[in-house]
């Protein structure tokens, strides 16, 4: 049972929502960063959005992503994001293994997370966005 599994603290794994600039067009995307000195294996990421827009309850579909591995000090693009979901709470549940140990963490970006004053350069990606650790 899940209560019997020990989940150590997640360190060195971050999520970033960044603005990708291509041919004058700005697109947003979710990235996972592994800042550890060891690779991650069997990475599962569930994403969903929920909240209210104009007083009406809204929620997005649940999306599931799988990466077989992510090397030490590497990053990977997970999914494109429509800026319309920035008005919602965006939740990303990340699970992965390091050797035989499972790690698990929920990353939550609230609607205020995307205020232009909070967007910063993310050196590991060379792009501007919001970093969550």
ABEGO torsion letter per residue (X at the ends): XAAABBBBBBBGBBBBBBBBBBGGBBBBBBBBBBABABBBBGBBBBBBBBEBBGGBBBBBBBBBBBBABBBBGBBBBABBBBAAAAABBBBBBBBBBBEABBBBBBBBBBAAAABAAABBBBAAAGBBEBBBX
